[in-house]
Amino acid sequence: MGYKIQYALCSHIGKIRTVNQDNFYCDDLYMNEGRDIQPPISGYLHKKDTALVGVFDGMGGEQCGEIASLIAARYAAGYSTGKDTVDDLLLFCRNANREICNYADDNRISSMGTTAAVLAFGKKDIVLCNVGDSKIFRIADKKIEQISQDHYASVPYTRKPLLSQNLGIPESEMIIEPYVAVGQYNNEDIYLICSDGLTDMVSTDEILSIILNSEFEESVHILQDKALENGGRDNITIILCKIQEEKNAFGRWIVNKVFGDRRGTENG
């Protein structure tokens, strides 16, 4: 039994920022100039071996953060699968990290970077890879679970912890260590990938309630509106992916042929 992956996504500048520093990659789509994606985009992932989706939250000044997340999104667009998806995703992180650092050096930028939260859907399993605090959740059996790992530094007396790592750190300062996990997906599982513009504004319980009580495509729009209603202090980028069983086309033809012919005989 095969699976198809339905998706819905949006990216919004929020109410405070003047530039959308977020970016994403899904179904060969990403933002070239930091433009908002409205209304939400939806469809089905066209996957042969592995389908990659990801969210990138830029940092380091408005233009710099936008460029860092764009570099990561472009690298995601050029992602190619090999024998080991884990190694491929780690290589993606290293290459994107190096390219962001090179851009900063070439343009004399002291600090720029981006988070990365990506999922690679294979034929039977899923591989997660994240750096920073953009989050990935799995919704299954009416429960929500964060399956990514936040990278925070222990800094006291701050409203929000600083990141301990992100893409855009020179290798001479620190070797980044992305969090990687491998698992299996099941029919009707839903995966949420988002920037902190959603999770800082909307509680996990609210997120779960909206997803469970809304049409799949509409829930992305409702989540975005809720984040805006609660303040919209940051850019908001959301990708939802839903696993759906895909019945064998030949099997469907046999069922339709046999039972269709019987119904025709009985009715005749």
C-alpha positions as CSV (number, residue, x, y, z in Angstrom):
1,M,0.0,0.0,0.0
2,G,1.4,3.4,-1.0
3,Y,0.9,6.8,0.5
4,K,0.4,10.3,-0.9
5,I,1.1,13.4,1.1
6,Q,-1.3,16.3,1.1
7,Y,0.1,19.7,2.1
8,A,-1.1,23.2,2.9
9,L,1.2,26.2,3.6
10,C,1.3,29.9,4.2
11,S,3.8,32.6,5.1
12,H,2.8,36.0,6.5
13,I,4.9,39.0,7.5
14,G,3.0,39.5,10.8
15,K,2.0,42.8,12.4
16,I,5.3,44.2,13.6
17,R,8.0,43.2,11.1
18,T,8.7,45.3,8.0
19,V,10.2,42.3,6.1
20,N,9.3,38.6,6.0
21,Q,12.6,36.9,7.0
22,D,11.0,33.5,6.9
23,N,11.2,31.1,3.9
24,F,10.2,27.6,3.2
25,Y,10.5,24.8,0.7
26,C,7.7,22.6,-0.4
27,D,6.8,21.0,-3.8
28,D,9.5,23.0,-5.6
29,L,8.2,26.2,-4.1
30,Y,10.1,28.8,-2.1
31,M,10.0,32.6,-1.8
32,N,12.5,34.5,-3.9
33,E,12.0,38.0,-2.5
34,G,10.5,37.4,1.0
35,R,7.0,37.9,-0.3
36,D,4.0,36.7,1.6
37,I,2.2,33.6,0.3
38,Q,-1.5,34.3,0.5
39,P,-4.0,32.7,0.3
40,P,-2.6,29.4,1.6
41,I,-1.2,27.1,-1.1
42,S,-2.2,23.5,-1.1
43,G,-1.7,20.3,-3.1
44,Y,0.0,17.0,-3.1
45,L,3.7,16.3,-2.9
46,H,5.1,14.8,-6.1
47,K,7.5,12.3,-4.7
48,K,9.5,9.6,-6.4
49,D,11.9,8.4,-3.8
50,T,12.0,11.2,-1.2
51,A,10.0,14.4,-0.8
52,L,11.5,17.3,1.2
53,V,9.7,20.0,3.0
54,G,11.1,22.7,5.3
55,V,10.8,26.0,7.1
56,F,13.6,28.5,7.6
57,D,13.5,31.5,10.0
58,G,16.1,34.1,9.2
59,M,17.9,36.3,11.7
60,G,20.6,39.0,11.8
61,G,18.9,42.2,10.6
62,E,16.0,42.4,8.2
63,Q,17.8,42.1,4.8
64,C,20.4,39.7,6.2
65,G,17.9,37.3,7.8
66,E,15.9,37.3,4.6
67,I,18.9,36.3,2.5
68,A,20.1,33.6,5.0
69,S,16.7,31.9,4.9
70,L,16.6,32.2,1.1
71,I,20.0,30.6,0.8
72,A,18.8,27.6,2.9
73,A,15.5,27.3,0.9
74,R,17.5,27.3,-2.4
75,Y,19.7,24.5,-1.1
76,A,16.6,22.6,-0.1
77,A,15.4,23.0,-3.7
78,G,18.6,21.5,-4.9
79,Y,18.4,18.6,-2.5
80,S,19.1,15.2,-4.1
81,T,18.6,11.8,-2.5
82,G,21.3,9.2,-2.2
83,K,21.5,5.9,-0.3
84,D,21.4,7.5,3.2
85,T,18.9,10.2,3.8
86,V,20.4,11.1,7.2
87,D,23.8,11.8,5.6
88,D,22.1,13.7,2.8
89,L,20.3,16.0,5.3
90,L,23.5,16.6,7.4
91,L,25.3,17.5,4.2
92,F,22.5,19.9,3.3
93,C,22.9,21.6,6.6
94,R,26.7,21.8,6.3
95,N,26.6,23.2,2.7
96,A,23.9,25.7,3.5
97,N,25.8,26.8,6.6
98,R,29.0,27.3,4.6
99,E,27.2,29.3,1.9
100,I,25.6,31.6,4.4
101,C,29.0,32.2,6.1
102,N,30.6,32.9,2.7
103,Y,27.9,35.4,1.8
104,A,28.4,37.2,5.1
105,D,32.2,37.3,4.6
106,D,31.9,38.5,1.0
107,N,29.5,41.3,2.0
108,R,31.2,42.2,5.4
109,I,28.2,41.2,7.4
110,S,29.1,40.5,11.0
111,S,26.2,38.2,11.8
112,M,23.4,36.5,9.8
113,G,21.8,33.1,10.0
114,T,18.6,31.0,9.8
115,T,17.0,28.1,11.6
116,A,16.2,25.0,9.6
117,A,13.4,22.5,10.2
118,V,13.0,19.9,7.5
119,L,11.3,16.6,6.9
120,A,12.2,14.1,4.2
121,F,9.3,11.7,3.4
122,G,10.7,8.4,1.9
123,K,8.7,5.4,0.7
124,K,8.4,3.9,4.1
125,D,10.0,6.2,6.7
126,I,10.5,9.8,7.5
127,V,13.7,11.6,8.5
128,L,13.6,14.8,10.6
129,C,16.5,17.3,10.7
130,N,16.5,20.6,12.5
131,V,18.8,23.4,13.7
132,G,17.5,26.2,15.9
133,D,14.0,26.6,17.3
134,S,11.7,26.3,14.3
135,K,9.5,23.4,15.3
136,I,8.1,20.1,13.9
137,F,5.1,18.5,15.5
138,R,3.3,15.2,14.8
139,I,-0.5,15.0,15.3
140,A,-1.7,11.4,15.6
141,D,-4.5,9.8,17.7
142,K,-5.8,13.3,18.5
143,K,-2.6,14.1,20.3
144,I,0.2,16.5,19.4
145,E,3.9,15.9,20.0
146,Q,6.9,18.0,19.2
147,I,9.4,15.8,17.5
148,S,12.1,18.4,16.7
149,Q,14.6,19.5,19.3
150,D,15.1,23.2,20.2
151,H,18.6,24.5,20.3
152,Y,18.7,27.0,23.1
153,A,21.5,28.5,25.2
154,S,21.1,28.7,29.0
155,V,21.0,32.5,29.4
156,P,19.2,33.7,32.6
157,Y,16.9,36.8,32.8
158,T,15.9,36.8,29.1
159,R,12.3,36.7,27.9
160,K,13.2,34.1,25.4
161,P,16.4,31.9,25.4
162,L,19.0,32.7,22.7
163,L,19.8,30.0,20.1
164,S,22.7,27.8,20.8
165,Q,23.1,27.0,17.1
166,N,21.7,27.9,13.7
167,L,22.8,27.8,10.1
168,G,25.3,30.7,9.5
169,I,27.9,29.9,12.2
170,P,31.5,29.7,10.9
171,E,33.2,26.3,11.3
172,S,36.1,28.1,13.0
173,E,33.7,29.1,15.8
174,M,31.6,26.0,16.2
175,I,30.7,22.9,14.3
176,I,26.9,22.8,14.2
177,E,25.2,19.6,15.3
178,P,21.8,19.3,13.7
179,Y,19.2,17.1,15.5
180,V,18.3,14.1,13.3
181,A,15.6,11.4,13.9
182,V,14.2,8.6,11.8
183,G,10.7,7.2,12.2
184,Q,7.8,5.7,10.3
185,Y,4.6,7.5,9.2
186,N,1.1,6.1,9.3
187,N,-2.1,6.8,7.5
188,E,-3.8,10.0,8.7
189,D,-0.7,11.3,10.5
190,I,-0.3,15.1,10.3
191,Y,3.0,16.9,10.5
192,L,3.3,20.6,11.3
193,I,6.5,22.5,10.5
194,C,6.5,26.2,11.6
195,S,8.5,29.2,12.6
196,D,8.2,30.6,16.1
197,G,5.8,33.3,14.8
198,L,3.2,30.7,15.3
199,T,4.3,28.9,18.5
200,D,5.1,32.2,20.3
201,M,1.6,33.4,19.7
202,V,-0.6,30.2,19.8
203,S,-0.4,27.5,22.5
204,T,0.2,23.9,21.5
205,D,-3.3,23.0,22.9
206,E,-4.9,25.7,20.6
207,I,-2.9,24.5,17.6
208,L,-4.1,20.9,18.2
209,S,-7.7,22.0,18.6
210,I,-7.7,24.0,15.4
211,I,-6.2,21.2,13.4
212,L,-8.6,18.6,14.8
213,N,-11.7,20.8,14.3
214,S,-11.0,22.3,10.9
215,E,-10.8,21.2,7.3
216,F,-7.2,20.3,6.5
217,E,-6.6,23.2,4.1
218,E,-8.6,25.7,6.1
219,S,-6.7,25.0,9.3
220,V,-3.5,26.7,8.0
221,H,-5.4,29.9,7.4
222,I,-7.1,29.7,10.9
223,L,-3.7,29.1,12.6
224,Q,-2.2,32.1,10.8
225,D,-5.2,34.3,11.8
226,K,-5.0,33.2,15.4
227,A,-1.3,34.1,15.5
228,L,-2.2,37.5,14.1
229,E,-5.1,38.0,16.5
230,N,-2.8,37.2,19.4
231,G,-0.3,39.9,18.4
232,G,1.5,38.7,15.3
233,R,4.9,39.9,16.7
234,D,7.0,37.9,14.2
235,N,6.8,36.4,10.7
236,I,4.5,33.4,10.5
237,T,5.3,30.4,8.3
238,I,3.3,27.2,8.5
239,I,3.4,23.9,6.5
240,L,1.0,21.1,7.2
241,C,1.5,17.6,5.7
242,K,-1.1,14.8,5.9
243,I,-0.4,11.2,5.2
244,Q,-3.0,9.4,3.1
245,E,-3.2,5.8,1.9
246,E,-3.1,5.5,-1.8
247,K,-4.9,2.4,-3.1
248,N,-3.4,0.5,-6.0
249,A,-4.8,1.8,-9.2
250,F,-4.9,-1.8,-10.7
251,G,-6.8,-3.0,-7.6
252,R,-9.4,-0.3,-8.0
253,W,-9.9,-1.2,-11.6
254,I,-10.4,-4.9,-10.8
255,V,-13.0,-4.0,-8.1
256,N,-14.8,-1.6,-10.4
257,K,-14.8,-4.1,-13.2
258,V,-16.0,-7.1,-11.3
259,F,-18.6,-5.4,-9.1
260,G,-19.6,-3.0,-11.9
261,D,-20.3,-6.0,-14.2
262,R,-22.3,-7.8,-11.5
263,R,-24.3,-4.7,-10.8
264,G,-25.0,-4.3,-14.5
265,T,-26.2,-8.0,-14.7
266,E,-28.3,-7.7,-11.6
267,N,-30.0,-4.5,-12.7
268,G,-30.6,-6.1,-16.2
